[in-house]
Amino acid sequence: MPATRELASDLRVSRNTVMGAYARLIAEGLIESREPTGTFVVDRVHDEGPSVVPLPCVGAGLVPASRAVHLRMRAESHQVMPPYAHELGFDFWVGRPDARLFPMRAWQSLLLRMLRGNARKLCDYGDPQGLWELRVAIAAHVGATRGIATSPERIVVTNGIQEGLNLLACLLVAPGVQVAVENPCYRGAANVFVNHGATLLPVAVDRDGLDPCHLPATAALAYTTPSHQYPLGATLSLPRRQALLDWASACGGYVAEDDYDSDFFYDGTPLPALKSLDRNDQVIYLGTFSKSLGAGLRIGYMVLPVELVESACHAKALLNNCQPWLEQAALAAFIADGGYAHHLRRLRQLYAARRNHLCAALAHFLPDWQVDGHGGGMHVVARLPEEGPVAREVEALARASGIGVYGIDSGNALMLGVPDTDALHRVVLLGYAALNETEVSDALLRLRQAVGGGRLREVPGRVRESLASTA
């Protein structure tokens, strides 16, 4: 190699720059200094970069056939973001809140308040179970809004419901364990159970939700979304809730209650949570702030039976030690100060208006589409007419017009076995929380032009005027 002084002169840079470059090359083993002769390139041959291990190829026969299905299931995941590379003009992606409604000023103030008073906690690990103040606030919140009588000691703060499902699977699922799931069901839950070795036992869902009469006695766990069944939107009736608890008591199993969007109810008081009726402590309640505040916060929680709390805390510590302190502290104060309750009331009013407008607009622009699942939550279910395109075709036509609508498969849901296939392939999911009334009207007008529609119906009052102006 050239002497450092000579090379610096040739390159017109400082000698210190060249000496620094040589030092790095020596540290990486590419050159070596041989005193007093000079600096030389090493004799050993180096790889050009890190080696890449190819993935197993099932199709090419490199993986034994007996393992092929197992590997495919391990590789399968679920879509948490809209599947399109480019942002659409109007996107009915399910479960996404309106970022424009995030309480930005209040949240910024809370973050600064926490940092001024407790910034040292940014440097410490926290309790794997979650910040005590947040667990106190969550216990009060679910008691007031969901009828769940619990204590902070029985709550574990999680990285959203998805982590809660993984913790639950770590505790209760092993290869061969049978788990009953709704059919169709939330894909993220089904994949977690399968990836822990479970055998899924699908239970059909009707317009009243899961029917406990069809639950198998051999299942160790039943997963359900009783407040607003995902994806079909049904609410589990009170008699069915009691029957589900009777099933758990009779077979000694647990029930996982995924209450993902129960903060939003519009037509009267909602039914209390299944957990509120649990007298034998067999229901694991999973809640989240992803729908009311935002998924980017990654804060959810579990309300656990007493005998599972300690094991869940150990599993959480092994997984990631603890949740970030700052967001937990800010959220705890937001709930305790009453800001969160105020925020929820505001969202319910706005989302109720958007739901009403969407249902009226669908009746106006696409009267042959039957709307279900609108009692609460953040999405409705549109059942397409028997004549005409199926959901996948409607998705493609809508996407070509800059609109995102989703069938069961692409809407983060999963159909198991062979349910009422034709009917379910004619189901479209429409999330309305992130679109205001004007955007809904514009989107459905475009959608009608894209897929074709029947006669326009008259709708009364303010909604008619709004629709007419956009049309």
C-alpha positions as CSV (number, residue, x, y, z in Angstrom):
1,M,0.0,0.0,0.0
2,P,1.2,3.6,-0.6
3,A,2.7,5.4,2.4
4,T,0.0,7.5,4.2
5,R,1.8,10.8,3.4
6,E,2.1,9.9,-0.3
7,L,-1.5,8.8,-0.6
8,A,-2.8,11.9,1.1
9,S,-0.8,14.0,-1.3
10,D,-2.2,12.1,-4.3
11,L,-5.8,12.3,-3.1
12,R,-5.5,15.9,-1.8
13,V,-6.8,15.0,1.6
14,S,-5.3,15.3,5.0
15,R,-3.0,12.7,6.2
16,N,-5.2,12.1,9.3
17,T,-8.0,11.0,6.9
18,V,-5.8,8.4,5.2
19,M,-4.5,7.2,8.6
20,G,-8.0,6.8,9.8
21,A,-9.0,4.8,6.7
22,Y,-5.9,2.5,7.1
23,A,-6.7,2.0,10.7
24,R,-10.2,0.8,9.8
25,L,-9.0,-1.5,7.1
26,I,-6.5,-3.0,9.6
27,A,-9.3,-3.5,12.1
28,E,-11.4,-5.3,9.5
29,G,-8.5,-7.6,8.7
30,L,-8.1,-6.4,5.1
31,I,-4.6,-4.9,5.4
32,E,-1.8,-5.4,7.8
33,S,1.2,-3.3,9.0
34,R,4.6,-4.9,8.7
35,E,7.2,-2.8,10.4
36,P,9.5,-1.4,9.2
37,T,8.6,-2.4,5.6
38,G,5.2,-0.9,5.2
39,T,1.5,-1.7,4.9
40,F,0.3,-4.7,2.8
41,V,-3.0,-6.3,1.7
42,V,-3.4,-9.5,3.6
43,D,-2.9,-12.8,1.8
44,R,-6.1,-14.5,3.0
45,V,-9.2,-14.5,0.7
46,H,-12.3,-12.8,2.1
47,D,-15.9,-13.3,1.2
48,E,-17.5,-10.4,-0.6
49,G,-20.3,-10.3,1.9
50,P,-22.2,-12.4,4.4
51,S,-23.4,-15.7,3.1
52,V,-27.1,-16.1,2.4
53,V,-28.9,-19.3,3.5
54,P,-31.6,-20.1,0.9
55,L,-35.1,-20.6,2.3
56,P,-36.4,-24.2,2.1
57,C,-38.2,-24.8,-1.2
58,V,-41.3,-26.9,-0.6
59,G,-42.3,-26.9,-4.3
60,A,-38.9,-28.2,-5.5
61,G,-39.0,-31.1,-3.1
62,L,-36.2,-30.0,-0.9
63,V,-38.4,-30.3,2.2
64,P,-39.9,-33.7,3.1
65,A,-43.6,-33.9,2.2
66,S,-44.4,-34.7,5.8
67,R,-43.1,-31.3,6.9
68,A,-44.5,-29.2,4.0
69,V,-47.8,-28.2,5.5
70,H,-46.2,-27.4,8.9
71,L,-43.7,-25.1,7.2
72,R,-46.4,-23.4,5.2
73,M,-48.4,-22.7,8.3
74,R,-45.3,-21.4,10.1
75,A,-44.6,-19.0,7.2
76,E,-48.2,-17.7,7.0
77,S,-48.9,-14.4,8.7
78,H,-51.6,-11.7,8.7
79,Q,-51.9,-8.3,7.1
80,V,-51.8,-5.5,9.6
81,M,-51.4,-2.7,7.1
82,P,-53.4,-2.1,3.9
83,P,-52.1,-4.4,1.2
84,Y,-51.6,-1.8,-1.5
85,A,-48.2,-0.3,-2.3
86,H,-49.6,3.1,-3.1
87,E,-52.1,5.0,-1.0
88,L,-55.6,4.9,-2.3
89,G,-57.9,8.0,-2.6
90,F,-60.5,6.4,-0.3
91,D,-59.6,3.4,1.8
92,F,-62.2,1.4,3.9
93,W,-59.4,-0.6,5.6
94,V,-61.0,-2.2,8.7
95,G,-60.0,-1.2,12.2
96,R,-58.1,2.0,11.4
97,P,-59.1,5.1,13.5
98,D,-59.0,8.6,12.0
99,A,-55.5,10.0,12.7
100,R,-57.1,13.5,12.3
101,L,-59.0,12.9,15.6
102,F,-56.0,11.9,17.7
103,P,-55.8,14.1,20.8
104,M,-52.5,15.6,19.8
105,R,-52.3,18.6,22.1
106,A,-53.4,16.6,25.2
107,W,-50.9,13.8,24.3
108,Q,-48.0,16.2,23.8
109,S,-48.8,17.9,27.1
110,L,-48.9,14.5,28.9
111,L,-45.6,13.4,27.4
112,L,-43.8,16.6,28.5
113,R,-45.4,16.3,32.0
114,M,-44.1,12.8,32.4
115,L,-40.6,13.7,31.2
116,R,-40.4,16.7,33.5
117,G,-41.3,14.7,36.6
118,N,-40.0,11.2,35.9
119,A,-37.4,11.3,33.1
120,R,-35.1,9.0,35.1
121,K,-37.5,6.1,34.4
122,L,-36.5,6.2,30.7
123,C,-33.2,4.6,31.9
124,D,-34.7,1.8,33.9
125,Y,-36.4,-1.4,33.1
126,G,-40.0,-1.5,34.2
127,D,-42.3,-4.2,35.7
128,P,-43.0,-6.9,33.0
129,Q,-46.6,-6.9,34.1
130,G,-46.9,-3.2,33.2
131,L,-46.8,0.2,34.9
132,W,-48.7,0.0,38.1
133,E,-50.5,3.4,37.5
134,L,-51.7,2.2,34.1
135,R,-53.0,-1.1,35.5
136,V,-54.9,0.9,38.1
137,A,-56.4,3.1,35.4
138,I,-57.3,0.1,33.2
139,A,-59.0,-1.7,36.1
140,A,-61.2,1.4,36.7
141,H,-61.9,1.8,33.0
142,V,-63.0,-1.8,32.3
143,G,-65.1,-1.7,35.5
144,A,-66.9,1.4,34.4
145,T,-67.3,0.6,30.7
146,R,-67.4,-3.2,30.5
147,G,-68.7,-4.3,33.9
148,I,-65.5,-6.2,34.7
149,A,-64.7,-6.2,38.4
150,T,-61.0,-6.7,38.6
151,S,-57.8,-5.5,40.3
152,P,-54.5,-4.2,38.9
153,E,-52.8,-7.4,40.1
154,R,-54.7,-9.4,37.5
155,I,-53.9,-7.1,34.6
156,V,-50.9,-7.5,32.3
157,V,-50.0,-4.7,29.9
158,T,-49.1,-6.0,26.4
159,N,-47.9,-4.8,23.0
160,G,-51.4,-4.9,21.7
161,I,-53.8,-7.8,21.6
162,Q,-51.5,-9.7,19.2
163,E,-48.9,-10.0,21.9
164,G,-51.6,-11.0,24.4
165,L,-52.6,-13.8,22.1
166,N,-49.0,-15.0,21.9
167,L,-48.7,-14.9,25.7
168,L,-51.9,-16.8,26.0
169,A,-50.7,-19.4,23.5
170,C,-47.4,-19.8,25.4
171,L,-49.4,-20.6,28.6
172,L,-52.2,-22.9,27.2
173,V,-51.2,-24.2,23.7
174,A,-48.9,-27.0,22.9
175,P,-48.6,-29.3,19.9
176,G,-51.9,-31.2,19.5
177,V,-53.9,-29.0,21.9
178,Q,-57.4,-28.3,20.4
179,V,-58.5,-24.7,20.1
180,A,-62.1,-23.8,19.1
181,V,-62.3,-20.7,16.9
182,E,-65.1,-18.8,15.2
183,N,-65.4,-19.6,11.5
184,P,-64.6,-17.2,9.8
185,C,-62.3,-15.7,12.4
186,Y,-59.5,-13.2,12.9
187,R,-56.5,-14.4,11.0
188,G,-54.0,-13.1,13.5
189,A,-55.4,-15.2,16.3
190,A,-55.7,-18.4,14.2
191,N,-52.1,-18.1,13.0
192,V,-50.8,-17.6,16.6
193,F,-52.5,-20.8,17.8
194,V,-51.3,-22.8,14.7
195,N,-47.8,-21.6,15.1
196,H,-47.8,-23.0,18.7
197,G,-48.9,-26.3,17.4
198,A,-52.7,-26.2,18.1
199,T,-55.3,-28.1,16.1
200,L,-58.0,-25.6,15.2
201,L,-61.6,-26.7,15.5
202,P,-63.8,-24.3,13.5
203,V,-67.2,-23.4,14.9
204,A,-69.7,-21.8,12.5
205,V,-70.9,-18.3,13.0
206,D,-74.4,-17.1,12.3
207,R,-76.1,-13.7,12.6
208,D,-76.1,-14.1,16.4
209,G,-72.4,-15.0,16.5
210,L,-70.8,-18.2,17.6
211,D,-73.2,-21.0,18.6
212,P,-71.9,-22.6,21.8
213,C,-74.0,-25.7,21.1
214,H,-71.4,-26.6,18.5
215,L,-68.4,-26.2,20.7
216,P,-66.4,-29.5,21.0
217,A,-66.0,-30.8,24.5
218,T,-62.4,-31.7,23.7
219,A,-61.2,-28.2,23.2
220,A,-58.9,-26.6,25.8
221,L,-59.6,-23.1,24.7
222,A,-62.3,-21.2,22.8
223,Y,-61.4,-18.0,21.0
224,T,-64.3,-15.5,20.4
225,T,-65.1,-11.9,19.6
226,P,-68.5,-11.6,21.2
227,S,-69.0,-7.8,21.2
228,H,-68.6,-7.4,17.4
229,Q,-67.7,-10.7,15.8
230,Y,-64.7,-10.4,13.5
231,P,-65.3,-10.3,10.6
232,L,-69.1,-10.6,10.3
233,G,-70.1,-8.1,12.9
234,A,-72.6,-10.1,15.0
235,T,-73.1,-9.5,18.7
236,L,-73.3,-12.6,20.9
237,S,-76.6,-12.7,22.7
238,L,-76.8,-12.9,26.5
239,P,-78.1,-16.5,26.5
240,R,-75.3,-17.6,24.2
241,R,-72.8,-15.9,26.5
242,Q,-74.1,-17.9,29.4
243,A,-74.0,-21.1,27.3
244,L,-70.4,-20.4,26.4
245,L,-69.5,-20.0,30.1
246,D,-71.4,-23.2,30.9
247,W,-69.3,-25.0,28.2
248,A,-66.1,-23.8,29.8
249,S,-67.2,-24.9,33.2
250,A,-68.3,-28.3,31.9
251,C,-65.1,-29.1,30.0
252,G,-62.6,-27.3,32.2
253,G,-61.4,-25.1,29.4
254,Y,-60.7,-21.4,29.0
255,V,-62.4,-18.7,26.9
256,A,-60.4,-16.0,25.2
257,E,-62.5,-12.9,24.8
258,D,-61.1,-10.5,22.2
259,D,-62.8,-7.2,22.8
260,Y,-61.0,-5.4,20.0
261,D,-63.4,-2.6,19.2
262,S,-66.0,-2.6,22.0
263,D,-65.3,1.0,22.9
264,F,-67.6,2.0,20.0
265,F,-71.3,1.4,20.5
266,Y,-74.1,3.5,19.0
267,D,-77.6,2.1,19.6
268,G,-78.1,2.1,23.3
269,T,-76.1,0.5,26.1
270,P,-73.9,-2.4,24.9
271,L,-74.0,-5.9,26.5
272,P,-71.4,-6.2,29.3
273,A,-68.3,-8.1,28.5
274,L,-68.3,-11.9,28.7
275,K,-65.7,-11.5,31.5
276,S,-68.2,-9.6,33.6
277,L,-70.4,-12.8,33.8
278,D,-67.4,-15.1,34.5
279,R,-68.1,-16.6,38.0
280,N,-65.5,-19.5,37.6
281,D,-62.6,-17.3,36.5
282,Q,-62.2,-19.0,33.1
283,V,-62.3,-16.1,30.8
284,I,-59.2,-14.3,29.6
285,Y,-60.1,-10.8,28.5
286,L,-58.0,-9.0,25.8
287,G,-58.4,-5.3,25.3
288,T,-56.5,-2.7,23.3
289,F,-56.0,1.1,22.8
290,S,-55.2,0.6,19.1
291,K,-58.7,1.4,17.9
292,S,-59.4,4.3,20.3
293,L,-56.0,6.0,20.1
294,G,-53.8,4.3,17.5
295,A,-52.0,1.1,16.7
296,G,-48.7,2.9,16.7
297,L,-48.8,3.2,20.5
298,R,-48.8,-0.6,20.8
299,I,-50.6,-0.8,24.1
300,G,-53.1,-3.5,25.0
301,Y,-53.9,-5.5,28.1
302,M,-55.1,-8.8,29.5
303,V,-57.4,-9.4,32.4
304,L,-56.4,-12.9,33.6
305,P,-57.7,-15.6,35.8
306,V,-55.7,-15.6,39.1
307,E,-53.9,-18.9,38.3
308,L,-52.5,-17.5,35.0
309,V,-51.1,-14.2,36.2
310,E,-47.7,-15.3,37.5
311,S,-47.0,-17.5,34.4
312,A,-48.1,-14.7,32.1
313,C,-45.7,-12.3,33.8
314,H,-42.8,-14.8,33.4
315,A,-43.7,-15.2,29.7
316,K,-43.8,-11.5,29.2
317,A,-40.4,-11.0,30.8
318,L,-38.9,-13.6,28.5
319,L,-40.5,-12.0,25.5
320,N,-39.4,-8.4,25.9
321,N,-38.9,-7.5,29.6
322,C,-41.4,-4.7,29.7
323,Q,-43.4,-2.1,27.8
324,P,-42.0,1.4,27.1
325,W,-42.4,3.6,30.2
326,L,-43.2,6.9,28.6
327,E,-46.3,5.9,26.7
328,Q,-47.7,3.9,29.6
329,A,-47.2,6.8,32.0
330,A,-48.9,9.2,29.6
331,L,-51.8,6.9,29.0
332,A,-52.3,6.3,32.7
333,A,-52.6,10.0,33.4
334,F,-54.8,10.5,30.3
335,I,-57.3,7.9,31.7
336,A,-57.0,9.1,35.3
337,D,-57.6,12.7,34.4
338,G,-60.7,12.0,32.5
339,G,-59.2,12.9,29.1
340,Y,-59.6,9.4,27.7
341,A,-63.3,9.2,28.6
342,H,-63.9,12.6,26.9
343,H,-62.0,11.4,23.8
344,L,-64.1,8.2,23.6
345,R,-67.4,10.2,23.8
346,R,-66.2,12.4,21.0
347,L,-65.2,9.5,18.8
348,R,-68.5,7.6,19.4
349,Q,-70.5,10.6,18.3
350,L,-68.4,11.1,15.1
351,Y,-68.2,7.4,14.3
352,A,-71.9,7.0,14.8
353,A,-72.5,9.8,12.3
354,R,-70.1,8.2,9.8
355,R,-71.8,4.8,10.2
356,N,-75.2,6.3,9.7
357,H,-74.0,8.1,6.6
358,L,-72.3,5.0,5.2
359,C,-75.5,2.9,5.6
360,A,-77.6,5.6,4.0
361,A,-75.1,6.1,1.2
362,L,-75.0,2.3,0.5
363,A,-78.8,2.2,0.4
364,H,-78.7,5.1,-2.1
365,F,-75.9,4.2,-4.4
366,L,-75.8,0.4,-4.0
367,P,-79.3,-0.6,-2.9
368,D,-78.8,-4.3,-3.7
369,W,-76.0,-4.6,-1.1
370,Q,-77.4,-5.8,2.2
371,V,-75.7,-4.2,5.2
372,D,-75.1,-6.2,8.5
373,G,-72.9,-5.9,11.6
374,H,-73.6,-2.2,12.1
375,G,-74.5,-2.3,15.8
376,G,-71.1,-1.1,16.9
377,G,-67.4,-1.3,16.2
378,M,-65.6,0.4,13.3
379,H,-66.8,-1.6,10.2
380,V,-70.0,-2.9,8.5
381,V,-70.5,-6.0,6.5
382,A,-72.0,-5.7,3.0
383,R,-73.4,-8.8,1.5
384,L,-73.4,-8.7,-2.3
385,P,-76.3,-9.9,-4.5
386,E,-76.2,-13.4,-5.8
387,E,-76.0,-12.1,-9.4
388,G,-73.0,-10.0,-10.1
389,P,-69.4,-9.9,-9.1
390,V,-68.0,-11.7,-6.0
391,A,-66.0,-9.9,-3.4
392,R,-62.6,-10.5,-5.0
393,E,-63.8,-9.0,-8.3
394,V,-65.4,-6.0,-6.4
395,E,-62.1,-5.4,-4.7
396,A,-60.2,-5.3,-8.0
397,L,-62.8,-3.0,-9.7
398,A,-62.8,-0.7,-6.6
399,R,-59.0,-0.6,-6.5
400,A,-58.8,0.5,-10.1
401,S,-60.9,3.5,-9.2
402,G,-58.8,4.4,-6.2
403,I,-61.0,2.8,-3.5
404,G,-60.1,0.1,-1.0
405,V,-62.7,-2.4,0.0
406,Y,-62.0,-5.9,1.3
407,G,-63.4,-9.4,1.2
408,I,-62.9,-11.8,4.1
409,D,-59.6,-13.2,2.8
410,S,-58.0,-9.8,2.3
411,G,-59.6,-8.2,5.3
412,N,-57.4,-10.0,7.8
413,A,-59.9,-12.8,8.4
414,L,-59.7,-16.5,7.7
415,M,-62.2,-19.1,6.5
416,L,-61.5,-22.6,7.8
417,G,-62.6,-25.8,6.1
418,V,-65.6,-25.3,3.8
419,P,-68.2,-23.1,5.4
420,D,-71.0,-21.5,3.4
421,T,-68.4,-20.7,0.8
422,D,-70.5,-18.9,-1.9
423,A,-72.2,-16.6,0.7
424,L,-68.9,-15.7,2.4
425,H,-67.2,-15.0,-1.0
426,R,-69.9,-12.4,-1.4
427,V,-69.1,-10.5,1.8
428,V,-67.3,-7.1,1.6
429,L,-65.9,-5.4,4.7
430,L,-66.1,-1.6,4.9
431,G,-64.3,0.2,7.7
432,Y,-65.7,3.7,8.1
433,A,-63.9,5.2,11.1
434,A,-61.1,6.9,9.1
435,L,-63.4,8.6,6.5
436,N,-65.7,11.5,7.1
437,E,-69.1,11.8,5.5
438,T,-68.0,13.7,2.4
439,E,-65.3,11.2,1.8
440,V,-67.8,8.3,2.2
441,S,-70.1,9.9,-0.3
442,D,-67.3,10.5,-2.9
443,A,-66.0,6.9,-2.4
444,L,-69.4,5.2,-2.8
445,L,-70.3,7.3,-5.9
446,R,-67.0,6.1,-7.5
447,L,-67.7,2.6,-6.3
448,R,-71.1,2.5,-7.8
449,Q,-69.7,3.7,-11.1
450,A,-67.0,1.0,-10.9
451,V,-69.1,-2.0,-10.1
452,G,-72.5,-0.9,-11.4
453,G,-75.6,-0.4,-9.2
454,G,-79.3,-0.6,-9.2
455,R,-81.8,2.3,-9.0
456,L,-81.0,5.1,-6.6
457,R,-83.2,5.3,-3.6
458,E,-84.5,8.4,-1.9
459,V,-83.1,9.0,1.6
460,P,-84.5,11.7,3.8
461,G,-83.3,14.9,5.2
462,R,-79.7,16.0,5.7
463,V,-78.3,12.7,4.3
464,R,-80.2,13.1,1.0
465,E,-78.9,16.6,0.6
466,S,-75.3,15.6,1.3
467,L,-75.5,12.7,-1.1
468,A,-77.1,14.8,-3.8
469,S,-74.4,17.4,-3.6
470,T,-71.6,14.9,-4.0
471,A,-73.4,13.0,-6.8
